[in-house]
């Protein structure tokens, strides 16, 4: 406790001690309540309000099907694990990768042994 220069305890020291005691009691009550509110909101966010995935572009097949590009790097092929699954016989399980850079430009990397066609043009060189 605070001791005044005159040698006795002052009223100010008693007031500071009382305020400190009340603040400590309030913190013991308020902090668990705040922690419980944060926990409830975290659990609720897991069940509600799923964010819609961001679409970076679209891949359009010759027959008119439109596939959204949801990632910066999209794997194209017949495999179930591919981001874009194309059900064509001439498409390999892992056929190509579409990659987007920071400037927003897309590049295609051919991963198959067959020829990659973009539009009507064939890409013969491996990237």
N, C-alpha and C positions, 0 to 999 in steps of 0.2 A: 504494500500500500504506500501511497504517497505521504510523505511527512513534510509538513510546512516548515519554513525556516524558524518559526517561533517555537517549534518543538512539539506542537500538538497536531492532531489530524484535522485537516480542513474539510469543510463541507463539499468543496469541489471534488476531492478525492473520493468521498462517499458517493457522489453523484456519478462519477466516472465508473466506479465499481458496479453500481446498480445498472447503468446502461450496458456495460460489458456483460453482466450476468443475463440481462434480458435478451441481448443479441445472441448469446450462446444458446439460450433456451429456444429462441425463434429459429435459429439455424438447425437445431436438432429436429425440429418439426418440419420446416420448409424444405430442406434439402432432400429428405426421403420422398416427399410428395412430388418434387420436381423430377427426381429420378424415376419414380413410378409413371409419371406422365410421359417422359421420354421413352420409356420401355413400351408402354401401350401404343404410342405413335409408331414406333419401329415395327412392332408386331403387326399393327393394322396396315402399314404400308406394304407388307409382304403379301397381303390378301387382296388389297384393293388398288385400283389405279395403275394397272400395268401400263407402262409407257409404250406408245406406238413406235415401232422401229423406224429409224430415219431412212428414207429412200434416197440413194445417191444417183440413181439413173434407172433406165430400163433396157433390157435386152429383148429385142423383137425377133422371133424366128420367122423363116420364110412362109410358114403357114399361118402367121398372124398372132401367135401366142405371145403374150407380154410377160416377162419375168422381171420382178423388181431387183435391183442391185442394192442389197442392204448392208454391205460391208465395203471397206476400202480394198479388200482383196477377196475376189469371188472365184471359187473353184467351179469349173463347168465340166460336166461329164454325165455318164449314166449311173454312177455309183450313188447309193443312198446318202453317203456322207458328203456329197457335193453340195455346194450352196445352190447351184442351179442344176437340176436334174433334167436332162434332155432324153426322151425315150426313142432315140433313133438308132438304127443298127450301125450306121457309119460313124457314130460318136463313141469314142473310147470311154472306159470307166473313169479315167482322169484325163480329160481332153485338153483343157486350156485353163489359164488363169487370167482374169481381168484385174488389173491393179490401177488404183487411182493415186496420183501424187498430190502434193500440197497445192499445186497450181490448178488442180481440177482436171488434169489431162489423164486419159485412160490409156493404158498400154496392155497389149495382149501377149502372153507367153504361151507358145505351143508346147504341150507336154506329151502329145501323142506321136505315134509313128506315122499316122496318116496326115494328109494335107489339111491345113486349117484354112477355111474359107471365110472371108469377111465380105459380105455382100456378094459380088460376083468375082472379086479378086481372090486369088490363091496366095497364101503366104508360104513360100517354099523354104525360107531360111529359118533356122531355129534361133530363138532369142535367148 
